[in-house]
Amino acid sequence: MKALQTYWILGASLLTACSSQELVLPSCDVPAPMAEVGQPVSVPEMPSPVSSEQDATVFDHEGIATLTQVRVAAVTNERVARENALAIESRNVEVNELIECTRYQNVWMEVREDMLEQERKDHLYDNLWHRGVIALGVLAVVL
């Protein structure tokens, strides 16, 4: 009879032991690196006019070709600047999302720390309770 009581007490203490929960970590998707940033096109030197009046300037054929290159470079540089500005705006949105995610992770870590502390207290109380029950059972069997 004493052996049956001892096994019953040991079995009850094992069945009521605390179980651990699987740790689920939050994750923030880190955005991929930016697409290649556009580089400005070099602008040629402005050509010197052949002749100049108050309302008109005259260039030779080489000067007109150089002016055309300046115009193309200016248009291309404007497009590159616009694309870079859009890329920076997009990156700012991604950085802000990462900052927000980091804040949530910090809150999550504080909650998990509180949960761990509570789990430690509960585990201590469970151990004390189980040891008390086992001690009472052993005393009951011995006496």
N, CA, C and O atoms as a GROMACS GRO file, in nm:
protein
  572
    1MET      N    1   0.083  -0.120   0.000
    1MET     CA    2   0.000   0.000   0.000
    1MET      C    3   0.087   0.126   0.000
    1MET      O    4   0.056   0.223  -0.068
    2LYS      N    5   0.196   0.121   0.078
    2LYS     CA    6   0.285   0.236   0.083
    2LYS      C    7   0.351   0.262  -0.052
    2LYS      O    8   0.367   0.377  -0.092
    3ALA      N    9   0.388   0.157  -0.122
    3ALA     CA   10   0.451   0.172  -0.254
    3ALA      C   11   0.352   0.232  -0.352
    3ALA      O   12   0.389   0.315  -0.435
    4LEU      N   13   0.224   0.191  -0.343
    4LEU     CA   14   0.121   0.245  -0.432
    4LEU      C   15   0.103   0.394  -0.408
    4LEU      O   16   0.091   0.471  -0.504
    5GLN      N   17   0.101   0.435  -0.282
    5GLN     CA   18   0.088   0.578  -0.251
    5GLN      C   19   0.209   0.657  -0.302
    5GLN      O   20   0.194   0.767  -0.353
    6THR      N   21   0.327   0.602  -0.287
    6THR     CA   22   0.448   0.670  -0.333
    6THR      C   23   0.446   0.686  -0.484
    6THR      O   24   0.476   0.794  -0.535
    7TYR      N   25   0.409   0.578  -0.557
    7TYR     CA   26   0.401   0.588  -0.704
    7TYR      C   27   0.292   0.686  -0.747
    7TYR      O   28   0.308   0.758  -0.845
    8TRP      N   29   0.181   0.687  -0.674
    8TRP     CA   30   0.072   0.779  -0.707
    8TRP      C   31   0.118   0.924  -0.690
    8TRP      O   32   0.089   1.009  -0.774
    9ILE      N   33   0.189   0.952  -0.583
    9ILE     CA   34   0.238   1.088  -0.557
    9ILE      C   35   0.340   1.128  -0.664
    9ILE      O   36   0.334   1.239  -0.716
   10LEU      N   37   0.432   1.038  -0.696
   10LEU     CA   38   0.532   1.068  -0.800
   10LEU      C   39   0.465   1.089  -0.936
   10LEU      O   40   0.502   1.180  -1.010
   11GLY      N   41   0.369   1.005  -0.971
   11GLY     CA   42   0.298   1.018  -1.098
   11GLY      C   43   0.219   1.148  -1.105
   11GLY      O   44   0.218   1.214  -1.210
   12ALA      N   45   0.153   1.186  -0.997
   12ALA     CA   46   0.077   1.311  -0.995
   12ALA      C   47   0.169   1.431  -1.008
   12ALA      O   48   0.134   1.529  -1.074
   13SER      N   49   0.287   1.424  -0.946
   13SER     CA   50   0.378   1.538  -0.957
   13SER      C   51   0.436   1.549  -1.098
   13SER      O   52   0.459   1.661  -1.146
   14LEU      N   53   0.458   1.439  -1.166
   14LEU     CA   54   0.508   1.445  -1.304
   14LEU      C   55   0.401   1.495  -1.401
   14LEU      O   56   0.433   1.567  -1.495
   15LEU      N   57   0.277   1.457  -1.378
   15LEU     CA   58   0.168   1.501  -1.467
   15LEU      C   59   0.140   1.650  -1.454
   15LEU      O   60   0.098   1.713  -1.551
   16THR      N   61   0.161   1.705  -1.336
   16THR     CA   62   0.130   1.846  -1.315
   16THR      C   63   0.252   1.937  -1.333
   16THR      O   64   0.244   2.057  -1.305
   17ALA      N   65   0.363   1.881  -1.378
   17ALA     CA   66   0.484   1.962  -1.398
   17ALA      C   67   0.460   2.065  -1.508
   17ALA      O   68   0.380   2.041  -1.598
   18CYS      N   69   0.529   2.177  -1.501
   18CYS     CA   70   0.509   2.284  -1.599
   18CYS      C   71   0.571   2.245  -1.732
   18CYS      O   72   0.671   2.173  -1.738
   19SER      N   73   0.512   2.292  -1.837
   19SER     CA   74   0.565   2.266  -1.970
   19SER      C   75   0.616   2.395  -2.030
   19SER      O   76   0.565   2.503  -2.000
   20SER      N   77   0.715   2.384  -2.113
   20SER     CA   78   0.770   2.505  -2.175
   20SER      C   79   0.699   2.533  -2.306
   20SER      O   80   0.657   2.441  -2.376
   21GLN      N   81   0.687   2.659  -2.338
   21GLN     CA   82   0.624   2.700  -2.462
   21GLN      C   83   0.732   2.724  -2.567
   21GLN      O   84   0.844   2.766  -2.534
   22GLU      N   85   0.699   2.697  -2.690
   22GLU     CA   86   0.794   2.722  -2.798
   22GLU      C   87   0.812   2.872  -2.814
   22GLU      O   88   0.715   2.948  -2.813
   23LEU      N   89   0.936   2.915  -2.829
   23LEU     CA   90   0.968   3.056  -2.842
   23LEU      C   91   0.947   3.098  -2.987
   23LEU      O   92   1.011   3.045  -3.078
   24VAL      N   93   0.859   3.194  -3.007
   24VAL     CA   94   0.831   3.245  -3.141
   24VAL      C   95   0.884   3.388  -3.147
   24VAL      O   96   0.831   3.477  -3.081
   25LEU      N   97   0.986   3.408  -3.227
   25LEU     CA   98   1.048   3.539  -3.237
   25LEU      C   99   0.985   3.620  -3.350
   25LEU      O  100   0.959   3.566  -3.457
   26PRO      N  101   0.961   3.748  -3.327
   26PRO     CA  102   0.911   3.831  -3.437
   26PRO      C  103   1.026   3.859  -3.534
   26PRO      O  104   1.142   3.864  -3.496
   27SER      N  105   0.989   3.875  -3.658
   27SER     CA  106   1.094   3.905  -3.756
   27SER      C  107   1.051   4.022  -3.843
   27SER      O  108   0.933   4.038  -3.874
   28CYS      N  109   1.146   4.101  -3.880
   28CYS     CA  110   1.123   4.214  -3.969
   28CYS      C  111   1.197   4.182  -4.098
   28CYS      O  112   1.316   4.151  -4.097
   29ASP      N  113   1.126   4.191  -4.206
   29ASP     CA  114   1.192   4.169  -4.335
   29ASP      C  115   1.279   4.289  -4.366
   29ASP      O  116   1.232   4.402  -4.374
   30VAL      N  117   1.407   4.262  -4.382
   30VAL     CA  118   1.499   4.369  -4.416
   30VAL      C  119   1.493   4.389  -4.567
   30VAL      O  120   1.511   4.293  -4.643
   31PRO      N  121   1.468   4.512  -4.611
   31PRO     CA  122   1.457   4.533  -4.755
   31PRO      C  123   1.588   4.508  -4.826
   31PRO      O  124   1.697   4.524  -4.769
   32ALA      N  125   1.576   4.469  -4.950
   32ALA     CA  126   1.694   4.445  -5.032
   32ALA      C  127   1.768   4.577  -5.055
   32ALA      O  128   1.709   4.684  -5.041
   33PRO      N  129   1.894   4.569  -5.089
   33PRO     CA  130   1.966   4.693  -5.117
   33PRO      C  131   1.902   4.768  -5.233
   33PRO      O  132   1.836   4.710  -5.319
   34MET      N  133   1.925   4.897  -5.233
   34MET     CA  134   1.867   4.980  -5.338
   34MET      C  135   1.918   4.937  -5.475
   34MET      O  136   2.029   4.886  -5.490
   35ALA      N  137   1.832   4.960  -5.573
   35ALA     CA  138   1.878   4.940  -5.710
   35ALA      C  139   1.990   5.040  -5.735
   35ALA      O  140   2.004   5.139  -5.663
   36GLU      N  141   2.067   5.013  -5.835
   36GLU     CA  142   2.182   5.099  -5.860
   36GLU      C  143   2.138   5.243  -5.875
   36GLU      O  144   2.043   5.275  -5.946
   37VAL      N  145   2.209   5.328  -5.807
   37VAL     CA  146   2.177   5.471  -5.811
   37VAL      C  147   2.233   5.529  -5.940
   37VAL      O  148   2.345   5.498  -5.981
   38GLY      N  149   2.152   5.613  -6.004
   38GLY     CA  150   2.194   5.675  -6.129
   38GLY      C  151   2.305   5.776  -6.106
   38GLY      O  152   2.307   5.848  -6.006
   39GLN      N  153   2.396   5.780  -6.198
   39GLN     CA  154   2.508   5.874  -6.191
   39GLN      C  155   2.487   5.984  -6.294
   39GLN      O  156   2.440   5.958  -6.405
   40PRO      N  157   2.521   6.106  -6.259
   40PRO     CA  158   2.501   6.215  -6.355
   40PRO      C  159   2.595   6.202  -6.475
   40PRO      O  160   2.703   6.143  -6.467
   41VAL      N  161   2.551   6.258  -6.585
   41VAL     CA  162   2.629   6.259  -6.708
   41VAL      C  163   2.716   6.384  -6.705
   41VAL      O  164   2.671   6.491  -6.665
   42SER      N  165   2.840   6.370  -6.748
   42SER     CA  166   2.926   6.488  -6.750
   42SER      C  167   2.880   6.585  -6.858
   42SER      O  168   2.839   6.545  -6.966
   43VAL      N  169   2.887   6.710  -6.826
   43VAL     CA  170   2.840   6.815  -6.917
   43VAL      C  171   2.962   6.877  -6.984
   43VAL      O  172   3.057   6.917  -6.916
   44PRO      N  173   2.961   6.886  -7.117
   44PRO     CA  174   3.075   6.948  -7.184
   44PRO      C  175   3.079   7.098  -7.157
   44PRO      O  176   2.980   7.159  -7.117
   45GLU      N  177   3.196   7.156  -7.181
   45GLU     CA  178   3.213   7.301  -7.166
   45GLU      C  179   3.125   7.373  -7.266
   45GLU      O  180   3.105   7.327  -7.378
   46MET      N  181   3.073   7.486  -7.224
   46MET     CA  182   2.992   7.567  -7.315
   46MET      C  183   3.082   7.618  -7.429
   46MET      O  184   3.194   7.662  -7.405
   47PRO      N  185   3.031   7.611  -7.552
   47PRO     CA  186   3.112   7.658  -7.665
   47PRO      C  187   3.120   7.811  -7.667
   47PRO      O  188   3.035   7.880  -7.612
   48SER      N  189   3.221   7.859  -7.729
   48SER     CA  190   3.237   8.004  -7.744
   48SER      C  191   3.161   8.047  -7.870
   48SER      O  192   3.173   7.983  -7.975
   49PRO      N  193   3.085   8.154  -7.860
   49PRO     CA  194   3.011   8.199  -7.978
   49PRO      C  195   3.106   8.258  -8.083
   49PRO      O  196   3.213   8.312  -8.052
   50VAL      N  197   3.063   8.246  -8.209
   50VAL     CA  198   3.140   8.305  -8.319
   50VAL      C  199   3.120   8.455  -8.319
   50VAL      O  200   3.215   8.533  -8.332
   51SER      N  201   2.993   8.494  -8.304
   51SER     CA  202   2.963   8.637  -8.293
   51SER      C  203   2.843   8.654  -8.202
   51SER      O  204   2.766   8.560  -8.182
   52SER      N  205   2.828   8.771  -8.147
   52SER     CA  206   2.719   8.795  -8.053
   52SER      C  207   2.667   8.936  -8.070
   52SER      O  208   2.743   9.032  -8.084
   53GLU      N  209   2.535   8.946  -8.068
   53GLU     CA  210   2.468   9.075  -8.071
   53GLU      C  211   2.380   9.083  -7.948
   53GLU      O  212   2.384   8.994  -7.863
   54GLN      N  213   2.302   9.189  -7.937
   54GLN     CA  214   2.221   9.206  -7.817
   54GLN      C  215   2.112   9.098  -7.806
   54GLN      O  216   2.089   9.047  -7.697
   55ASP      N  217   2.043   9.062  -7.917
   55ASP     CA  218   1.938   8.961  -7.910
   55ASP      C  219   1.975   8.831  -7.978
   55ASP      O  220   1.887   8.745  -7.988
   56ALA      N  221   2.093   8.809  -8.024
   56ALA     CA  222   2.127   8.685  -8.094
   56ALA      C  223   2.274   8.651  -8.073
   56ALA      O  224   2.360   8.738  -8.059
   57THR      N  225   2.298   8.521  -8.071
   57THR     CA  226   2.434   8.470  -8.062
   57THR      C  227   2.452   8.368  -8.173
   57THR      O  228   2.362   8.287  -8.198
   58VAL      N  229   2.564   8.370  -8.238
   58VAL     CA  230   2.590   8.281  -8.350
   58VAL      C  231   2.702   8.185  -8.309
   58VAL      O  232   2.806   8.226  -8.258
   59PHE      N  233   2.675   8.053  -8.335
   59PHE     CA  234   2.774   7.950  -8.308
   59PHE      C  235   2.807   7.881  -8.440
   59PHE      O  236   2.725   7.879  -8.532
   60ASP      N  237   2.925   7.826  -8.450
   60ASP     CA  238   2.959   7.747  -8.568
   60ASP      C  239   2.901   7.607  -8.551
   60ASP      O  240   2.836   7.578  -8.450
   61HIS      N  241   2.924   7.520  -8.651
   61HIS     CA  242   2.866   7.385  -8.650
   61HIS      C  243   2.913   7.307  -8.527
   61HIS      O  244   2.831   7.239  -8.464
   62GLU      N  245   3.039   7.314  -8.490
   62GLU     CA  246   3.093   7.244  -8.372
   62GLU      C  247   3.029   7.299  -8.245
   62GLU      O  248   3.001   7.222  -8.153
   63GLY      N  249   3.006   7.429  -8.236
   63GLY     CA  250   2.943   7.491  -8.121
   63GLY      C  251   2.798   7.445  -8.105
   63GLY      O  252   2.753   7.422  -7.993
   64ILE      N  253   2.726   7.432  -8.218
   64ILE     CA  254   2.586   7.384  -8.212
   64ILE      C  255   2.584   7.239  -8.164
   64ILE      O  256   2.498   7.202  -8.085
   65ALA      N  257   2.677   7.157  -8.211
   65ALA     CA  258   2.684   7.017  -8.167
   65ALA      C  259   2.713   7.011  -8.017
   65ALA      O  260   2.655   6.929  -7.946
   66THR      N  261   2.801   7.097  -7.968
   66THR     CA  262   2.832   7.101  -7.825
   66THR      C  263   2.711   7.147  -7.745
   66THR      O  264   2.683   7.093  -7.638
   67LEU      N  265   2.638   7.246  -7.795
   67LEU     CA  266   2.515   7.292  -7.727
   67LEU      C  267   2.412   7.180  -7.721
   67LEU      O  268   2.340   7.166  -7.622
   68THR      N  269   2.404   7.102  -7.826
   68THR     CA  270   2.311   6.988  -7.828
   68THR      C  271   2.353   6.886  -7.721
   68THR      O  272   2.267   6.832  -7.651
   69GLN      N  273   2.482   6.860  -7.708
   69GLN     CA  274   2.531   6.768  -7.605
   69GLN      C  275   2.500   6.821  -7.464
   69GLN      O  276   2.466   6.744  -7.375
   70VAL      N  277   2.514   6.952  -7.447
   70VAL     CA  278   2.481   7.013  -7.317
   70VAL      C  279   2.334   6.993  -7.286
   70VAL      O  280   2.298   6.958  -7.174
   71ARG      N  281   2.248   7.014  -7.385
   71ARG     CA  282   2.104   6.997  -7.366
   71ARG      C  283   2.070   6.852  -7.331
   71ARG      O  284   1.991   6.828  -7.240
   72VAL      N  285   2.128   6.755  -7.403
   72VAL     CA  286   2.103   6.613  -7.376
   72VAL      C  287   2.151   6.577  -7.235
   72VAL      O  288   2.083   6.505  -7.162
   73ALA      N  289   2.270   6.626  -7.198
   73ALA     CA  290   2.322   6.599  -7.064
   73ALA      C  291   2.230   6.657  -6.956
   73ALA      O  292   2.207   6.594  -6.853
   74ALA      N  293   2.179   6.777  -6.981
   74ALA     CA  294   2.090   6.841  -6.883
   74ALA      C  295   1.961   6.760  -6.867
   74ALA      O  296   1.915   6.738  -6.754
   75VAL      N  297   1.903   6.716  -6.977
   75VAL     CA  298   1.779   6.636  -6.970
   75VAL      C  299   1.807   6.503  -6.900
   75VAL      O  300   1.728   6.459  -6.816
   76THR      N  301   1.917   6.439  -6.935
   76THR     CA  302   1.952   6.311  -6.872
   76THR      C  303   1.978   6.329  -6.723
   76THR      O  304   1.933   6.247  -6.643
   77ASN      N  305   2.049   6.432  -6.686
   77ASN     CA  306   2.077   6.457  -6.544
   77ASN      C  307   1.949   6.488  -6.466
   77ASN      O  308   1.937   6.451  -6.350
   78GLU      N  309   1.855   6.554  -6.530
   78GLU     CA  310   1.726   6.579  -6.464
   78GLU      C  311   1.653   6.448  -6.439
   78GLU      O  312   1.596   6.429  -6.332
   79ARG      N  313   1.654   6.357  -6.537
   79ARG     CA  314   1.589   6.227  -6.521
   79ARG      C  315   1.658   6.147  -6.410
   79ARG      O  316   1.591   6.084  -6.328
   80VAL      N  317   1.792   6.148  -6.408
   80VAL     CA  318   1.868   6.076  -6.304
   80VAL      C  319   1.836   6.133  -6.167
   80VAL      O  320   1.818   6.059  -6.071
   81ALA      N  321   1.830   6.264  -6.157
   81ALA     CA  322   1.799   6.328  -6.028
   81ALA      C  323   1.659   6.290  -5.981
   81ALA      O  324   1.638   6.263  -5.863
   82ARG      N  325   1.562   6.286  -6.074
   82ARG     CA  326   1.425   6.248  -6.038
   82ARG      C  327   1.421   6.102  -5.990
   82ARG      O  328   1.356   6.072  -5.890
   83GLU      N  329   1.490   6.012  -6.061
   83GLU     CA  330   1.492   5.871  -6.021
   83GLU      C  331   1.560   5.853  -5.885
   83GLU      O  332   1.515   5.774  -5.803
   84ASN      N  333   1.668   5.927  -5.862
   84ASN     CA  334   1.736   5.919  -5.733
   84ASN      C  335   1.648   5.971  -5.620
   84ASN      O  336   1.647   5.915  -5.510
   85ALA      N  337   1.573   6.077  -5.647
   85ALA     CA  338   1.482   6.130  -5.545
   85ALA      C  339   1.374   6.028  -5.511
   85ALA      O  340   1.340   6.011  -5.394
   86LEU      N  341   1.321   5.959  -5.612
   86LEU     CA  342   1.220   5.855  -5.586
   86LEU      C  343   1.281   5.738  -5.508
   86LEU      O  344   1.217   5.683  -5.419
   87ALA      N  345   1.405   5.702  -5.543
   87ALA     CA  346   1.471   5.592  -5.471
   87ALA      C  347   1.495   5.630  -5.325
   87ALA      O  348   1.480   5.546  -5.236
   88ILE      N  349   1.532   5.755  -5.301
   88ILE     CA  350   1.554   5.800  -5.162
   88ILE      C  351   1.423   5.800  -5.086
   88ILE      O  352   1.420   5.759  -4.970
   89GLU      N  353   1.315   5.846  -5.148
   89GLU     CA  354   1.184   5.844  -5.081
   89GLU      C  355   1.144   5.701  -5.047
   89GLU      O  356   1.095   5.674  -4.938
   90SER      N  357   1.166   5.609  -5.141
   90SER     CA  358   1.133   5.468  -5.117
   90SER      C  359   1.217   5.412  -5.002
   90SER      O  360   1.165   5.341  -4.917
   91ARG      N  361   1.345   5.443  -5.000
   91ARG     CA  362   1.433   5.396  -4.894
   91ARG      C  363   1.392   5.454  -4.759
   91ARG      O  364   1.399   5.386  -4.657
   92ASN      N  365   1.348   5.581  -4.758
   92ASN     CA  366   1.301   5.642  -4.633
   92ASN      C  367   1.181   5.568  -4.578
   92ASN      O  368   1.170   5.548  -4.457
   93VAL      N  369   1.090   5.528  -4.666
   93VAL     CA  370   0.973   5.451  -4.622
   93VAL      C  371   1.019   5.318  -4.560
   93VAL      O  372   0.970   5.278  -4.455
   94GLU      N  373   1.113   5.251  -4.627
   94GLU     CA  374   1.163   5.123  -4.575
   94GLU      C  375   1.233   5.141  -4.441
   94GLU      O  376   1.214   5.060  -4.351
   95VAL      N  377   1.313   5.246  -4.428
   95VAL     CA  378   1.384   5.272  -4.302
   95VAL      C  379   1.284   5.302  -4.191
   95VAL      O  380   1.300   5.254  -4.078
   96ASN      N  381   1.180   5.379  -4.221
   96ASN     CA  382   1.078   5.409  -4.119
   96ASN      C  383   1.007   5.281  -4.076
   96ASN      O  384   0.975   5.266  -3.958
   97GLU      N  385   0.980   5.189  -4.171
   97GLU     CA  386   0.916   5.063  -4.135
   97GLU      C  387   1.008   4.979  -4.047
   97GLU      O  388   0.962   4.913  -3.953
   98LEU      N  389   1.138   4.980  -4.076
   98LEU     CA  390   1.233   4.907  -3.991
   98LEU      C  391   1.241   4.967  -3.852
   98LEU      O  392   1.252   4.894  -3.753
   99ILE      N  393   1.237   5.099  -3.842
   99ILE     CA  394   1.239   5.165  -3.711
   99ILE      C  395   1.116   5.126  -3.632
   99ILE      O  396   1.125   5.097  -3.512
  100GLU      N  397   1.000   5.124  -3.697
  100GLU     CA  398   0.876   5.086  -3.629
  100GLU      C  399   0.883   4.939  -3.585
  100GLU      O  400   0.839   4.905  -3.475
  101CYS      N  401   0.937   4.854  -3.671
  101CYS     CA  402   0.951   4.713  -3.637
  101CYS      C  403   1.044   4.696  -3.517
  101CYS      O  404   1.018   4.612  -3.430
  102THR      N  405   1.150   4.772  -3.513
  102THR     CA  406   1.243   4.766  -3.400
  102THR      C  407   1.174   4.806  -3.270
  102THR      O  408   1.196   4.745  -3.165
  103ARG      N  409   1.090   4.908  -3.279
  103ARG     CA  410   1.014   4.948  -3.158
  103ARG      C  411   0.924   4.835  -3.111
  103ARG      O  412   0.915   4.808  -2.991
  104TYR      N  413   0.858   4.769  -3.207
  104TYR     CA  414   0.772   4.657  -3.169
  104TYR      C  415   0.853   4.542  -3.110
  104TYR      O  416   0.809   4.476  -3.016
  105GLN      N  417   0.972   4.518  -3.165
  105GLN     CA  418   1.056   4.412  -3.110
  105GLN      C  419   1.101   4.446  -2.968
  105GLN      O  420   1.108   4.358  -2.883
  106ASN      N  421   1.130   4.572  -2.942
  106ASN     CA  422   1.168   4.612  -2.806
  106ASN      C  423   1.053   4.589  -2.709
  106ASN      O  424   1.074   4.541  -2.598
  107VAL      N  425   0.932   4.624  -2.751
  107VAL     CA  426   0.814   4.599  -2.666
  107VAL      C  427   0.797   4.450  -2.645
  107VAL      O  428   0.769   4.405  -2.534
  108TRP      N  429   0.814   4.373  -2.752
  108TRP     CA  430   0.799   4.228  -2.743
  108TRP      C  431   0.902   4.170  -2.646
  108TRP      O  432   0.870   4.081  -2.567
  109MET      N  433   1.025   4.220  -2.652
  109MET     CA  434   1.129   4.170  -2.562
  109MET      C  435   1.095   4.201  -2.417
  109MET      O  436   1.118   4.118  -2.328
  110GLU      N  437   1.040   4.320  -2.391
  110GLU     CA  438   1.000   4.354  -2.254
  110GLU      C  439   0.888   4.262  -2.206
  110GLU      O  440   0.889   4.218  -2.092
  111VAL      N  441   0.793   4.234  -2.294
  111VAL     CA  442   0.683   4.145  -2.257
  111VAL      C  443   0.736   4.005  -2.228
  111VAL      O  444   0.698   3.942  -2.130
  112ARG      N  445   0.826   3.956  -2.316
  112ARG     CA  446   0.884   3.824  -2.295
  112ARG      C  447   0.966   3.819  -2.166
  112ARG      O  448   0.965   3.717  -2.096
  113GLU      N  449   1.036   3.927  -2.134
  113GLU     CA  450   1.113   3.932  -2.011
  113GLU      C  451   1.020   3.923  -1.890
  113GLU      O  452   1.048   3.852  -1.794
  114ASP      N  453   0.908   3.995  -1.897
  114ASP     CA  454   0.809   3.987  -1.788
  114ASP      C  455   0.750   3.847  -1.779
  114ASP      O  456   0.730   3.793  -1.670
  115MET      N  457   0.723   3.788  -1.896
  115MET     CA  458   0.669   3.652  -1.897
  115MET      C  459   0.768   3.552  -1.838
  115MET      O  460   0.730   3.462  -1.763
  116LEU      N  461   0.897   3.570  -1.871
  116LEU     CA  462   1.000   3.480  -1.818
  116LEU      C  463   1.011   3.494  -1.667
  116LEU      O  464   1.023   3.395  -1.596
  117GLU      N  465   1.008   3.616  -1.618
  117GLU     CA  466   1.014   3.637  -1.474
  117GLU      C  467   0.894   3.574  -1.404
  117GLU      O  468   0.909   3.511  -1.299
  118GLN      N  469   0.776   3.590  -1.462
  118GLN     CA  470   0.656   3.528  -1.405
  118GLN      C  471   0.666   3.376  -1.410
  118GLN      O  472   0.625   3.307  -1.317
  119GLU      N  473   0.720   3.324  -1.521
  119GLU     CA  474   0.737   3.179  -1.534
  119GLU      C  475   0.834   3.126  -1.428
  119GLU      O  476   0.812   3.018  -1.373
  120ARG      N  477   0.939   3.200  -1.400
  120ARG     CA  478   1.034   3.158  -1.296
  120ARG      C  479   0.967   3.156  -1.159
  120ARG      O  480   0.988   3.063  -1.081
  121LYS      N  481   0.887   3.258  -1.131
  121LYS     CA  482   0.816   3.260  -1.002
  121LYS      C  483   0.719   3.142  -0.994
  121LYS      O  484   0.713   3.073  -0.893
  122ASP      N  485   0.643   3.122  -1.103
  122ASP     CA  486   0.547   3.011  -1.103
  122ASP      C  487   0.618   2.877  -1.086
  122ASP      O  488   0.570   2.788  -1.016
  123HIS      N  489   0.734   2.863  -1.151
  123HIS     CA  490   0.809   2.739  -1.141
  123HIS      C  491   0.858   2.717  -0.998
  123HIS      O  492   0.854   2.606  -0.947
  124LEU      N  493   0.904   2.825  -0.934
  124LEU     CA  494   0.948   2.814  -0.794
  124LEU      C  495   0.832   2.770  -0.705
  124LEU      O  496   0.848   2.682  -0.621
  125TYR      N  497   0.716   2.833  -0.723
  125TYR     CA  498   0.599   2.796  -0.641
  125TYR      C  499   0.555   2.653  -0.669
  125TYR      O  500   0.518   2.580  -0.577
  126ASP      N  501   0.559   2.612  -0.797
  126ASP     CA  502   0.524   2.474  -0.831
  126ASP      C  503   0.620   2.375  -0.765
  126ASP      O  504   0.578   2.274  -0.710
  127ASN      N  505   0.749   2.407  -0.770
  127ASN     CA  506   0.847   2.318  -0.708
  127ASN      C  507   0.825   2.308  -0.558
  127ASN      O  508   0.828   2.200  -0.500
  128LEU      N  509   0.802   2.424  -0.495
  128LEU     CA  510   0.777   2.421  -0.350
  128LEU      C  511   0.650   2.342  -0.318
  128LEU      O  512   0.648   2.265  -0.221
  129TRP      N  513   0.546   2.359  -0.399
  129TRP     CA  514   0.421   2.286  -0.375
  129TRP      C  515   0.441   2.137  -0.394
  129TRP      O  516   0.396   2.057  -0.312
  130HIS      N  517   0.511   2.099  -0.503
  130HIS     CA  518   0.534   1.957  -0.528
  130HIS      C  519   0.621   1.895  -0.418
  130HIS      O  520   0.594   1.784  -0.372
  131ARG      N  521   0.722   1.966  -0.377
  131ARG     CA  522   0.807   1.914  -0.270
  131ARG      C  523   0.729   1.900  -0.140
  131ARG      O  524   0.749   1.806  -0.063
  132GLY      N  525   0.640   1.995  -0.117
  132GLY     CA  526   0.554   1.985   0.002
  132GLY      C  527   0.462   1.865  -0.004
  132GLY      O  528   0.444   1.794   0.095
  133VAL      N  529   0.402   1.842  -0.123
  133VAL     CA  530   0.313   1.726  -0.139
  133VAL      C  531   0.392   1.597  -0.123
  133VAL      O  532   0.346   1.503  -0.057
  134ILE      N  533   0.510   1.592  -0.183
  134ILE     CA  534   0.593   1.471  -0.171
  134ILE      C  535   0.635   1.450  -0.026
  134ILE      O  536   0.632   1.337   0.024
  135ALA      N  537   0.673   1.557   0.041
  135ALA     CA  538   0.712   1.544   0.182
  135ALA      C  539   0.595   1.496   0.266
  135ALA      O  540   0.612   1.409   0.352
  136LEU      N  541   0.475   1.551   0.240
  136LEU     CA  542   0.357   1.503   0.314
  136LEU      C  543   0.329   1.357   0.284
  136LEU      O  544   0.292   1.280   0.372
  137GLY      N  545   0.345   1.320   0.157
  137GLY     CA  546   0.323   1.180   0.121
  137GLY      C  547   0.423   1.086   0.187
  137GLY      O  548   0.387   0.980   0.237
  138VAL      N  549   0.550   1.128   0.187
  138VAL     CA  550   0.653   1.046   0.250
  138VAL      C  551   0.626   1.036   0.400
  138VAL      O  552   0.640   0.929   0.459
  139LEU      N  553   0.587   1.150   0.461
  139LEU     CA  554   0.554   1.147   0.604
  139LEU      C  555   0.435   1.055   0.632
  139LEU      O  556   0.432   0.982   0.731
  140ALA      N  557   0.337   1.061   0.542
  140ALA     CA  558   0.219   0.976   0.562
  140ALA      C  559   0.257   0.829   0.549
  140ALA      O  560   0.206   0.744   0.623
  141VAL      N  561   0.347   0.798   0.455
  141VAL     CA  562   0.387   0.659   0.436
  141VAL      C  563   0.475   0.612   0.552
  141VAL      O  564   0.461   0.500   0.600
  142VAL      N  565   0.565   0.700   0.598
  142VAL     CA  566   0.657   0.662   0.706
  142VAL      C  567   0.582   0.650   0.838
  142VAL      O  568   0.607   0.558   0.916
  143LEU      N  569   0.492   0.742   0.864
  143LEU     CA  570   0.422   0.739   0.995
  143LEU      C  571   0.306   0.650   0.985
  143LEU      O  572   0.233   0.632   1.082
   0.00000   0.00000   0.00000
